[in-house]
Amino acid sequence: MKKIIVKLNDRSYPIYIGKNILSNKSLLGNIKSEKFAVVTNKKIKSLHLSKINNASIKNNQIILNDGEKYKNQESIDKIYNYLLKNKYSRDSCIIAFGGGVIGDITGYASATYQRGINFVQIPTTLLSMVDSSVGGKTGINHSLGKNMIGAFHQPIAVIIDTEILKTLSKRQFSAGMAEVIKYGIIEDKKFFNWIRKNTEKIKMQDPESIIKIVKKSCEIKAKIVSLDEREKNIRALLNLGHTFGHAIENYLGYGKWLHGEAIACGFLIAASVAIQNKTMSISEYDQIKDLIEAFNLPTKLPKNINVEKLFKIMLLDKKVKNNEMTYVLPKNIGKAYITNKIKKNIVIKALKDHVK
């Protein structure tokens, strides 16, 4: 079992990574709590809840509907209702057992219930293992924008059992690889090239390769979060492709494209902007495109998409300040930068160049 610490002074917490570690009694047994409740969905419950070796958690379940479209206030209220009816206090702890949607909803509920209670992340998708379960970003969607309502609220532990990935669909697995590829683009060219060389082993879920991509991704994210918890500066680099990706998800309707699919296409749009800005080479754009295609992720937007409308949705992004859009762009593979000096016509051209 691997262990990584997210260093946040008195709110530091461990990330445990390993195969079949949910059966390890000590991981949850060491958490001091008056009461536990697990938030999950029907699919995860039937596939994996029996793996958690804690009777208290198994007997206190909050079952939510599955999917991005349920990442809303109604789901939050369902959690609140259960906690209130069953007299959960500030000494209680909620377990988020699911993918990014479950993790974000549970985190936000725990951040706001009685002004904040503890929660633990047990991610069940590759995307949530390498990204959303770490760093304390929680929230829900609004019809006008993704993740516009939320709070920074760190978990007290993250438990990643890579064996769970065996039940993940190929599409969901590929969507998770988008976030893995992102870390290579923004931070580590050597890691990016390792992914390129080991694509087939990763697709076949070679155990050592899976542990490596999860561990490396978590290490990079933990380091960045430790330096900039509330996204005042460098943490924004983790949003590579997300300004475009969130707008794509909103435009198409939440769930039409998976988050990882949308941001993968967003990487290429961002790279295209960087090329026009003369800060990235076409050859490195092609390397990113080839790796995205290797994991069957989209590189083009649907042919009927209205680019101007998509741009207007982008303006609802949280990173807009004083009516200026902040963009995260790749400088080269292994380094990214943040700028608000990109003209609209450059972005529009990049968008148009990526429509089928």
Residue pairs with C-beta under 8 A, 6 or more apart in sequence:
1 16
1 17
1 18
1 21
1 24
2 16
2 17
2 18
2 211
2 215
3 14
3 15
3 16
3 17
4 14
4 15
4 17
4 215
4 218
4 219
4 222
5 12
5 13
5 14
5 15
5 222
6 12
6 13
6 14
6 15
6 134
6 135
6 154
6 222
6 225
6 226
7 222
7 226
8 154
8 225
8 226
8 229
11 154
13 154
13 155
13 156
13 157
13 158
14 157
14 158
15 134
15 157
15 158
15 160
15 218
15 222
16 27
16 157
16 158
16 159
16 160
17 160
17 162
17 211
17 214
17 215
17 218
18 160
18 161
18 162
18 211
19 161
19 162
19 163
19 207
19 211
20 161
20 163
21 27
21 159
21 160
21 161
22 48
22 51
22 52
22 53
22 122
22 159
22 161
22 164
23 51
23 53
24 53
25 53
25 54
27 157
27 159
28 52
28 53
28 54
28 57
28 95
28 120
28 159
29 54
31 93
31 118
31 120
31 156
31 157
33 91
33 92
33 93
33 118
34 89
34 91
34 92
35 56
35 60
35 86
35 88
35 89
35 91
35 92
35 93
36 54
36 56
36 57
36 60
36 92
36 93
36 94
36 95
37 57
37 60
37 61
37 62
37 82
37 83
37 86
37 88
37 92
37 93
37 94
37 95
38 49
38 52
38 57
38 58
38 60
38 61
38 62
38 94
38 95
38 97
39 62
39 64
39 79
39 94
39 95
39 96
39 97
39 98
39 102
39 105
39 106
39 109
40 49
40 61
40 62
40 63
40 64
40 97
40 98
40 102
41 63
41 64
41 65
41 66
41 98
41 102
42 63
42 66
43 66
44 97
44 98
44 102
44 124
45 61
45 63
47 164
47 167
48 97
48 124
48 164
48 167
49 58
49 61
49 97
50 58
51 161
51 164
52 58
52 95
52 97
52 122
57 95
60 86
62 78
62 79
62 82
64 70
64 75
64 78
64 79
64 102
64 105
65 75
66 101
67 101
67 254
67 255
68 101
68 141
68 249
68 254
68 255
68 259
69 253
69 254
69 255
70 101
71 101
71 104
71 105
71 140
71 141
71 254
72 140
72 141
73 140
73 149
75 105
75 140
76 105
76 108
76 109
76 112
76 140
79 94
79 105
79 106
79 109
79 113
80 109
80 113
82 88
83 92
83 94
83 109
83 113
88 113
88 117
89 114
89 117
90 114
90 116
90 117
91 117
92 117
92 118
93 117
93 118
93 119
93 120
93 156
94 106
94 109
94 110
94 117
94 118
94 119
94 120
95 106
95 119
95 120
95 122
96 102
96 103
96 105
96 106
96 107
96 119
96 120
96 121
96 122
96 123
96 133
96 155
97 122
97 124
98 106
98 123
98 124
98 125
98 128
99 123
99 124
99 125
99 127
99 128
99 132
99 172
100 123
100 125
100 127
100 128
100 131
100 132
100 133
100 259
102 124
103 121
103 123
103 128
103 132
103 133
103 138
104 132
104 137
104 138
104 139
104 140
104 147
104 150
105 138
105 140
106 119
106 138
107 119
107 121
107 136
107 137
107 138
107 139
107 151
107 153
107 155
108 138
108 139
108 140
108 149
108 150
108 151
108 153
110 116
110 117
110 118
110 119
110 138
110 153
111 138
111 150
111 151
111 152
111 153
112 151
116 153
118 155
118 156
119 153
119 155
119 156
120 155
120 156
120 157
120 158
120 159
121 128
121 133
121 134
121 155
121 157
121 158
121 159
122 158
122 159
122 160
122 161
123 129
123 132
123 133
123 158
123 160
124 164
124 168
125 165
125 168
125 172
125 175
125 176
126 165
126 168
126 172
126 173
126 175
126 176
126 177
126 179
126 180
126 214
127 172
127 175
127 176
127 178
127 179
127 259
127 260
128 176
129 160
129 162
129 165
129 176
129 214
129 217
129 218
130 176
130 179
130 180
130 183
130 213
130 214
130 217
130 218
130 221
131 179
131 217
131 221
131 238
133 155
133 158
133 160
134 158
134 218
134 221
134 222
134 225
135 154
135 221
135 225
135 229
135 235
135 238
136 152
136 153
136 154
136 155
136 225
136 229
137 147
137 150
137 152
138 150
138 151
138 152
138 153
139 147
139 148
139 149
139 150
139 151
140 147
140 149
140 150
141 147
141 148
141 149
141 254
142 148
142 149
144 250
144 316
145 246
145 250
145 313
145 316
145 317
145 318
146 246
146 249
146 250
146 254
147 246
147 318
148 316
148 318
152 229
152 230
154 229
158 218
160 214
160 218
162 207
162 210
162 211
162 214
165 173
165 205
165 210
166 205
168 176
170 296
171 258
171 296
172 258
173 203
173 205
174 260
174 261
174 295
174 296
174 297
175 258
175 259
175 260
175 261
175 264
175 297
176 260
177 202
177 213
177 260
177 295
177 297
178 241
178 259
178 260
178 261
178 263
178 264
178 267
178 292
178 295
178 297
179 217
179 260
179 263
180 195
180 213
180 217
181 192
181 195
181 264
181 267
181 288
181 291
181 292
181 295
182 238
182 240
182 241
182 263
182 267
183 191
183 216
183 217
183 220
183 221
184 191
184 192
184 193
184 195
184 333
184 334
185 192
185 240
185 267
185 288
185 330
185 333
185 334
185 336
186 237
186 238
186 240
186 328
186 330
186 334
186 335
186 336
187 220
187 224
187 237
187 334
187 335
187 336
188 216
188 220
188 334
189 332
189 333
189 334
190 334
191 216
192 287
192 291
192 333
192 334
194 212
195 202
195 213
195 291
196 287
196 290
196 291
196 294
198 206
198 209
199 291
199 294
199 295
201 209
202 209
202 210
202 213
203 295
221 238
224 234
224 235
224 237
224 238
225 235
227 234
227 235
228 234
228 235
229 235
233 338
236 319
236 326
236 328
236 338
237 328
237 336
237 337
237 338
239 319
239 328
240 263
240 266
240 267
240 270
240 328
240 329
240 330
240 336
241 263
241 264
241 265
241 266
241 267
241 269
241 270
241 328
242 263
242 266
242 328
243 266
243 270
243 314
243 317
243 319
243 325
243 326
243 327
243 328
244 262
244 263
244 265
244 266
244 269
244 270
244 314
244 351
245 259
245 262
245 263
245 264
245 265
245 266
246 262
246 317
247 310
247 311
247 313
247 314
247 316
247 317
248 257
248 262
248 265
248 266
248 301
248 310
249 256
249 257
249 259
249 262
250 313
250 316
251 305
251 309
251 310
251 313
252 302
257 298
260 297
261 297
261 298
264 292
264 295
264 297
264 298
264 299
265 292
265 297
265 298
265 299
265 300
265 301
265 354
267 288
267 292
267 330
268 285
268 288
268 289
268 292
268 299
268 354
269 350
269 351
269 354
270 327
270 328
270 329
270 330
270 350
271 280
271 284
271 285
271 288
271 329
271 330
272 285
272 349
272 350
272 353
272 354
273 327
273 329
273 342
273 346
273 347
273 350
274 280
274 329
274 330
274 331
275 281
275 282
275 285
276 346
276 349
276 350
277 329
277 339
277 342
277 346
279 329
279 331
279 337
280 329
280 330
280 331
280 332
281 332
284 330
284 332
284 333
287 333
288 330
288 333
289 299
292 298
292 299
293 299
299 354
300 354
300 355
300 356
301 310
301 351
301 354
301 355
301 356
302 355
302 356
303 355
303 356
305 355
307 348
307 351
307 352
307 355
308 348
310 351
311 344
311 347
311 348
311 351
314 325
314 347
315 323
315 325
317 325
319 325
319 326
320 326
321 340
324 340
325 340
325 342
325 347
326 338
326 339
326 340
327 338
327 339
327 340
327 342
327 347
328 336
328 337
328 338
329 336
329 337
329 338
329 339
329 342
330 336
331 337
